[in-house]
Amino acid sequence: MKHYPVIIIGGGASGLFLSSLMKESLLLEKNAECGKKLLVTGGGACNITHDEAPRDLVLHYHEKKNFVSTAIFSLPPERIREYFASLGVETYIREDGKVFPTTDDAHTVRDALLNGGRIVTGYEVRTLKKRDDLFIINDEFTADAVVIATGGMVFPQTGSTGDGYRLARQFGHTIVPLRNALCEIRVDRDTSALEGISLESATLKVGKHTMSGPLLFTRRGISGPVALNLSRYVEGETDIVLKLCDISAVEIKAESGKTKCANALHHITGLPQRLINNIIPSKDRNIASLTREDIGKIIEVLTAWRMKGNTREQTRYAMVTCGGVSTKEIESRTMESRLCRNLYIVGETLDVDGETGGYNLSFAFASSYLACRSIAAR
Ligand SMILES: Cc1cc2nc3c(=O)[nH]c(=O)nc-3n(C[C@H](O)[C@H](O)[C@H](O)COP(=O)(O)OP(=O)(O)OC[C@H]3O[C@@H](n4cnc5c(N)ncnc54)[C@H](O)[C@@H]3O)c2cc1C
């Protein structure tokens, strides 16, 4: 069996980043090429991080702010940018704070990470065992330290098919239930006529969680940042409430009685005419003919449109996995397993998911950086 000090399982964002830092490592990737998911990030342009102070950046990881803090503070956005610059990848900050390579091409990022340790592609890790102080992989390689960087279970067409959960379970790790996240929410209303309508700001409530921001209607539901970020809270059929605007009965009644309802609502709210025409029941009546009950219904649709949402069919399209290896069992300063010495778990395999905007790659890189620092210190 061939021995390496460090073996990295998975050549995605986190595995490649670690490999680029550790010349003495061996990286095993099951696909014929590394970083297939990295290549589709940011619409192929690769949104590598977000230009934000670490104390603000950590707020984009939902309930995992504390767990990700050491990683994010140790490798904040400017250090990620500096590191890529040292590899020859210049970056720029978009108006909304998202950071991309100046080439707007994810290949630039992926290729820059290929010149670290040894990489073997087309090699699937099926078994991982530990005997005394040595890890044994597929009865073919041995290592002093192993890093599981196999990603999550969404978008499996890029290779992340949940293998890391199985490997981690063998060492006693708990897998927090897995859900699709950063994905479209399908709703039980016919939204086909609304497809393509985007709103700069809407307020969405999913279960107990509320968020405001840009929203996009799709053929079968809702997407856009606010729906993507809240999709992690959808479990089975979940109650969702959509607030499109603020409007009161007084404002509606103040419009001229002869005005067509749809026109009046467009005038008051600024919402797109196509949206109003398709969701308001009394759209063709004039204002004077509306009863108190009619006005109540209009206000309800615009300010508290209730529907049921689900994300069941989104596994192939979701951008991140919610759930994964329990962070309670991982040392947050090093990413080392608390259950097995010298076993490290990084990136999306962990029960950490960030919002859309470069946060998931930031954590993939930063968690690998901590693992590297810890392994190097041994
Ligand atoms: C369409 C899309 C767009 C995205 N855009 C962005 C973005 O712009 N910015 C952002 O921050 N995040 C983005 N993300 C999320 C981000 O890509 C992931 O969170 C990140 O890639 C996770 O990195 P990882 O290394 O943990 O896993 P991955 O990148 O999924 O890598 C895991 C690797 O492990 C390999 N592997 C799995 N099992 C085995 C095995 N048994 N043996 C050997 N190899 C194995 C896989 O083939 C894969 O290459 C996007 C995701 C998607 C799907």
The ligand as a MOL file (V3000), in Angstrom:
LIG
                    3D

  0  0  0     0  0            999 V3000
M  V30 BEGIN CTAB
M  V30 COUNTS 53 58 0 0 0
M  V30 BEGIN ATOM
M  V30 1 C -25.3600 25.6270 -9.7080 0
M  V30 2 C -24.5650 26.0100 -8.4760 0
M  V30 3 C -24.0650 27.2850 -8.3690 0
M  V30 4 C -23.3530 27.6620 -7.2060 0
M  V30 5 N -22.8240 28.9090 -7.1580 0
M  V30 6 C -22.1130 29.2870 -6.0590 0
M  V30 7 C -21.4450 30.5480 -6.0290 0
M  V30 8 O -21.4090 31.2910 -7.0100 0
M  V30 9 N -20.8020 30.8910 -4.8720 0
M  V30 10 C -20.7700 30.0580 -3.7750 0
M  V30 11 O -20.1950 30.4430 -2.7450 0
M  V30 12 N -21.3170 28.8190 -3.8120 0
M  V30 13 C -21.9560 28.4140 -4.9450 0
M  V30 14 N -22.4980 27.1410 -5.0030 0
M  V30 15 C -22.2670 26.2110 -3.8460 0
M  V30 16 C -20.8350 25.6590 -3.9070 0
M  V30 17 O -20.5330 25.2540 -5.2200 0
M  V30 18 C -20.6580 24.4660 -2.9680 0
M  V30 19 O -21.1190 24.7880 -1.6880 0
M  V30 20 C -19.1780 24.0620 -2.9060 0
M  V30 21 O -18.7690 23.6160 -4.1660 0
M  V30 22 C -18.9400 22.9770 -1.8800 0
M  V30 23 O -17.6000 22.5860 -1.9710 0
M  V30 24 P -17.1510 21.1290 -1.4850 0
M  V30 25 O -15.7200 21.0110 -1.7930 0
M  V30 26 O -17.6030 20.9050 -0.1090 0
M  V30 27 O -17.9930 20.1130 -2.4060 0
M  V30 28 P -17.9780 19.9240 -3.9990 0
M  V30 29 O -17.5380 21.1580 -4.6680 0
M  V30 30 O -19.3140 19.3490 -4.3200 0
M  V30 31 O -16.8640 18.8260 -4.2420 0
M  V30 32 C -16.9750 17.4990 -3.7860 0
M  V30 33 C -16.1000 16.6250 -4.6800 0
M  V30 34 O -15.9310 15.3490 -4.0740 0
M  V30 35 C -15.9810 14.3650 -5.1010 0
M  V30 36 N -16.3740 13.0850 -4.4790 0
M  V30 37 C -17.5420 12.7790 -3.9000 0
M  V30 38 N -17.5300 11.5200 -3.4340 0
M  V30 39 C -16.3050 11.0210 -3.7260 0
M  V30 40 C -15.6860 9.7540 -3.5000 0
M  V30 41 N -16.3240 8.7490 -2.8910 0
M  V30 42 N -14.4250 9.5660 -3.9380 0
M  V30 43 C -13.7530 10.5510 -4.5640 0
M  V30 44 N -14.2910 11.7710 -4.8110 0
M  V30 45 C -15.5560 11.9950 -4.3920 0
M  V30 46 C -17.0210 14.9040 -6.0650 0
M  V30 47 O -16.9110 14.3150 -7.3330 0
M  V30 48 C -16.7140 16.3870 -6.0480 0
M  V30 49 O -15.7970 16.7490 -7.0540 0
M  V30 50 C -23.1840 26.7310 -6.1470 0
M  V30 51 C -23.6630 25.4250 -6.2930 0
M  V30 52 C -24.3500 25.0700 -7.4460 0
M  V30 53 C -24.8570 23.6500 -7.5740 0
M  V30 END ATOM
M  V30 BEGIN BOND
M  V30 1 1 1 2
M  V30 2 1 2 3
M  V30 3 2 2 52
M  V30 4 2 3 4
M  V30 5 1 4 5
M  V30 6 1 4 50
M  V30 7 2 5 6
M  V30 8 1 6 7
M  V30 9 1 6 13
M  V30 10 2 7 8
M  V30 11 1 7 9
M  V30 12 1 9 10
M  V30 13 2 10 11
M  V30 14 1 10 12
M  V30 15 2 12 13
M  V30 16 1 13 14
M  V30 17 1 14 15
M  V30 18 1 14 50
M  V30 19 1 15 16
M  V30 20 1 16 17
M  V30 21 1 16 18
M  V30 22 1 18 19
M  V30 23 1 18 20
M  V30 24 1 20 21
M  V30 25 1 20 22
M  V30 26 1 22 23
M  V30 27 1 23 24
M  V30 28 2 24 25
M  V30 29 1 24 26
M  V30 30 1 24 27
M  V30 31 1 27 28
M  V30 32 2 28 29
M  V30 33 1 28 30
M  V30 34 1 28 31
M  V30 35 1 31 32
M  V30 36 1 32 33
M  V30 37 1 33 34
M  V30 38 1 33 48
M  V30 39 1 34 35
M  V30 40 1 35 36
M  V30 41 1 35 46
M  V30 42 1 36 37
M  V30 43 1 36 45
M  V30 44 2 37 38
M  V30 45 1 38 39
M  V30 46 1 39 40
M  V30 47 2 39 45
M  V30 48 1 40 41
M  V30 49 2 40 42
M  V30 50 1 42 43
M  V30 51 2 43 44
M  V30 52 1 44 45
M  V30 53 1 46 47
M  V30 54 1 46 48
M  V30 55 1 48 49
M  V30 56 2 50 51
M  V30 57 1 51 52
M  V30 58 1 52 53
M  V30 END BOND
M  V30 END CTAB
M  END
